[in-house]
Amino acid sequence: MNGQAVDINQVQLAGVDNQQLNILERLGASSSVYRYDSYDQLAFELHMRVATVQAALLLQESNASFATFETARCNEQYWQLTRQGGFRLKPNVLPQIGIDDIFLQGHQYAFECAVAIVIIFYKATLGSIDKSLFNLLFANLYLFSWQYDEDLDLRTHEGDDFIPGDCVYFRNPDYDPASPEWQGENAIVIDRNLFFGHGIGLKTQQGMIDILNTKRRRLSQQSAYLDRHITRPNYNYLSQFRSLADRPPVRLSFSSSTSPLAELIFAQVGSRLFLA
């Protein structure tokens, strides 16, 4: 591209499905500028964001229960339940097996919403990188609140660029002190106005707020709200572990064909790719 900005009209997206196109459109509509070292990094992010949405929907269907740390439970064939209510992977159990079991045997598990988000991100990573590398990177897995392996490399920032696959937070500032677990809800963005929160389920933004408003202290007039904290994995870092054999990278090549994403601009400066 020789340093020139290129209209998406001139880009052919080979192998990109409608979900990925929607995500690409949302990335371009954001006030943020997204930077990539290659088209493969962008393609990996599109893939993993879709995998994150799918993992959230699978968790919804798994029959895993919501619980406080005091009442958490797990399948003790693969996990040790700690005194704090965390899950520690047992020796000689592959991380891949432990994570998959949560979705396959969900009725044996109960955990709170922060643990659910980390589980979803692990599941999406498992579906996006080489399986043997996943087992190597995430050996000695421990699930507890927002604790996670450094190779997951979750990043949090403030903004309003809520993209499918992001984790957002619905804050309930006047929650009932008798139920501190309802001081807020971590949720995965599924679509433009659809979110998944473990313990609440699939709801619109207003639906999430309405549920949390039933968990406030008596006579409270202060509503819950969607705050501006956004958490997502470091996709560019994780992309180096993708499996080319299982999933050839999506190719973005230039052609004269048209695209519905006419507002997006790609630009390359040196070796870096920018999407705005």
C-alpha positions in Angstrom: 0.0 0.0 0.0 3.1 2.2 0.1 2.0 4.5 2.9 -1.3 5.5 1.2 -4.7 5.4 2.9 -6.9 2.9 1.0 -10.7 3.0 0.9 -12.3 -0.3 1.9 -14.2 0.0 -1.4 -11.0 -1.3 -3.0 -10.5 -4.2 -0.6 -11.8 -7.8 -1.2 -12.2 -9.7 2.1 -11.7 -13.3 1.2 -13.2 -15.8 3.7 -14.7 -13.1 6.0 -18.2 -14.0 7.1 -21.1 -11.7 8.1 -20.3 -11.7 11.8 -16.7 -10.7 11.1 -17.9 -8.0 8.6 -20.1 -6.6 11.4 -17.1 -6.5 13.8 -14.9 -4.9 11.1 -17.6 -2.2 10.6 -17.8 -1.6 14.3 -14.0 -1.3 14.6 -13.9 1.2 11.8 -16.8 3.2 13.3 -15.0 3.5 16.6 -13.4 6.7 17.7 -10.2 4.7 18.4 -7.5 3.9 15.9 -6.7 0.2 15.8 -3.1 -0.8 14.8 -1.8 -4.1 13.4 1.5 -5.4 12.2 -0.1 -7.3 9.4 -3.5 -8.2 7.9 -3.1 -11.6 9.6 -3.3 -9.9 13.0 -6.5 -8.1 12.0 -7.9 -11.4 10.7 -7.0 -13.1 13.9 -8.8 -10.5 16.0 -12.0 -10.9 13.8 -11.8 -14.7 14.3 -11.3 -14.5 18.1 -14.0 -11.9 18.7 -16.5 -14.2 17.0 -15.1 -17.1 19.1 -15.7 -15.0 22.2 -19.3 -14.4 21.3 -19.8 -18.1 20.6 -18.2 -19.0 23.9 -20.5 -16.7 25.8 -23.5 -18.2 24.0 -22.2 -21.7 24.8 -21.8 -20.8 28.5 -25.4 -19.6 28.5 -26.5 -23.0 27.2 -24.2 -25.1 29.5 -26.4 -25.0 32.6 -23.5 -23.7 34.7 -24.9 -21.8 37.7 -24.2 -18.4 39.2 -22.7 -18.6 42.7 -20.8 -16.5 45.1 -17.2 -17.6 46.0 -18.6 -19.2 49.2 -20.9 -21.5 47.2 -18.8 -22.1 44.1 -18.5 -25.7 42.8 -16.6 -27.5 40.0 -16.1 -30.9 38.5 -13.5 -32.3 40.9 -12.4 -34.9 38.3 -10.4 -32.1 36.7 -10.4 -29.2 39.2 -9.6 -28.7 42.9 -12.0 -26.3 44.7 -9.9 -24.0 46.9 -11.0 -22.5 50.2 -11.4 -19.1 48.5 -13.8 -20.6 46.0 -11.4 -20.8 43.1 -10.7 -23.7 40.7 -7.2 -25.0 40.4 -6.5 -27.4 37.5 -5.3 -30.8 38.8 -1.9 -32.1 37.9 -1.7 -34.0 34.7 -4.9 -32.5 33.4 -4.5 -30.6 30.2 -5.8 -27.0 30.3 -7.8 -27.7 27.1 -9.7 -30.6 28.9 -10.4 -28.5 32.0 -11.8 -25.5 30.0 -13.9 -27.7 27.6 -15.4 -29.6 30.5 -17.0 -26.4 31.9 -19.0 -26.1 28.7 -19.7 -29.9 28.4 -20.5 -30.6 32.1 -21.8 -27.1 33.1 -24.3 -28.6 35.6 -21.3 -29.5 37.8 -20.1 -25.9 38.0 -21.1 -22.7 39.8 -19.2 -19.4 39.8 -19.6 -15.7 39.8 -19.6 -13.3 36.8 -15.9 -12.3 36.7 -14.8 -15.9 36.7 -17.3 -16.5 33.8 -15.7 -13.8 31.7 -12.2 -15.2 32.2 -13.5 -18.7 31.3 -15.1 -17.3 28.1 -11.8 -15.6 27.1 -9.9 -18.9 27.7 -12.5 -20.8 25.6 -12.2 -18.3 22.8 -8.4 -18.5 22.9 -8.6 -22.3 22.8 -10.7 -22.0 19.7 -8.3 -19.5 18.1 -4.7 -20.7 18.7 -2.8 -24.0 18.3 -4.1 -26.5 20.9 -0.7 -27.7 22.0 0.5 -24.1 22.5 -2.7 -23.4 24.5 -1.8 -26.3 26.8 1.7 -25.0 27.2 0.8 -21.4 27.7 -1.9 -22.0 30.3 -0.4 -24.9 32.3 -1.3 -24.7 36.0 -4.5 -22.9 35.3 -6.3 -21.2 38.2 -9.7 -19.6 38.0 -10.6 -17.1 40.6 -12.3 -13.7 40.2 -10.2 -11.6 37.7 -7.0 -13.7 38.2 -5.7 -15.1 34.9 -2.5 -16.3 33.3 -0.3 -13.4 32.0 -0.3 -14.9 28.5 -4.0 -14.1 28.3 -2.9 -10.5 28.6 -6.2 -8.8 29.2 -6.3 -5.0 28.7 -8.8 -2.6 30.2 -9.4 1.0 29.0 -12.1 3.6 29.1 -14.2 4.3 26.0 -17.4 3.9 24.2 -16.2 1.6 21.4 -18.1 -1.5 22.6 -17.2 -4.2 20.0 -18.7 -7.7 19.9 -16.4 -9.9 22.0 -15.5 -7.1 24.5 -16.2 -7.4 28.2 -18.1 -4.4 29.6 -19.3 -3.6 33.1 -22.8 -2.6 34.3 -22.3 -0.8 37.6 -24.9 -0.9 40.4 -23.7 1.9 42.7 -26.6 1.6 45.3 -26.7 -2.2 45.6 -28.2 -3.9 48.6 -25.3 -4.4 51.1 -26.8 -7.8 51.9 -26.1 -9.0 48.3 -22.7 -7.5 47.4 -22.4 -9.9 44.4 -24.9 -7.6 42.7 -22.8 -4.4 42.9 -22.4 -4.9 39.2 -22.4 -7.3 36.3 -19.5 -8.2 33.9 -20.9 -8.9 30.5 -19.8 -9.9 27.0 -21.0 -7.7 24.1 -22.9 -10.0 21.7 -24.2 -7.5 19.2 -25.1 -3.8 19.0 -27.6 -4.0 21.9 -27.3 -7.5 23.3 -25.1 -8.6 26.2 -24.4 -11.8 28.1 -23.9 -11.7 31.8 -23.5 -14.9 33.8 -26.3 -15.0 36.4 -28.5 -12.6 34.3 -28.3 -14.1 30.8 -28.9 -12.5 27.4 -30.3 -9.0 27.8 -30.3 -5.6 26.1 -28.6 -2.8 27.8 -31.8 -1.6 29.4 -32.6 -5.2 30.4 -29.3 -5.5 32.2 -30.0 -2.3 34.0 -33.6 -3.3 34.9 -32.4 -6.5 36.5 -29.7 -4.8 38.5 -32.2 -2.1 39.7 -34.1 -4.9 41.4 -31.0 -5.6 43.5 -30.6 -2.1 45.0 -31.1 -1.1 48.6 -34.6 -0.3 49.8 -36.0 3.0 48.5 -33.0 3.6 46.3 -33.5 6.0 43.4 -30.0 5.6 41.9 -30.1 3.5 38.8 -27.5 1.0 37.6 -25.7 2.0 34.4 -23.3 0.8 31.8 -19.9 2.3 32.6 -17.0 3.0 30.2 -14.6 0.3 31.2 -13.8 -2.1 28.4 -11.7 -5.3 28.8 -10.3 -7.4 25.9 -7.4 -9.7 25.3 -4.2 -8.5 23.6 -5.2 -10.0 20.2 -2.0 -8.9 18.4 0.1 -10.8 21.0 -2.1 -13.9 20.9 -2.1 -14.0 17.1 1.5 -15.3 17.1 0.2 -18.6 18.5 -2.6 -19.2 15.9 -2.8 -22.5 14.1 -2.2 -22.1 10.4 -2.9 -25.8 9.8 -6.3 -25.7 11.4 -7.4 -22.3 10.2 -5.6 -20.6 7.3 -5.5 -16.9 7.8 -8.1 -14.7 6.2 -6.6 -12.8 3.2 -7.5 -9.2 2.6 -6.5 -8.3 -0.9 -7.2 -5.4 -3.2 -9.5 -5.6 -6.1 -12.1 -3.5 -8.0 -15.0 -5.2 -6.3 -17.2 -3.1 -4.0 -17.8 -3.6 -0.3 -20.6 -2.5 2.1 -18.0 -1.0 4.4 -17.3 2.1 2.4 -16.6 4.2 5.4 -13.6 2.2 6.6 -10.0 3.3 5.7 -6.9 1.1 5.9 -3.5 2.7 5.9 0.0 1.3 6.1 2.9 3.3 7.5 6.1 1.4 7.4 5.3 -2.2 8.5 2.2 -1.3 10.6 -1.4 -1.4 9.5 -4.0 1.1 10.8 -7.8 0.8 10.7 -9.8 3.9 11.2 
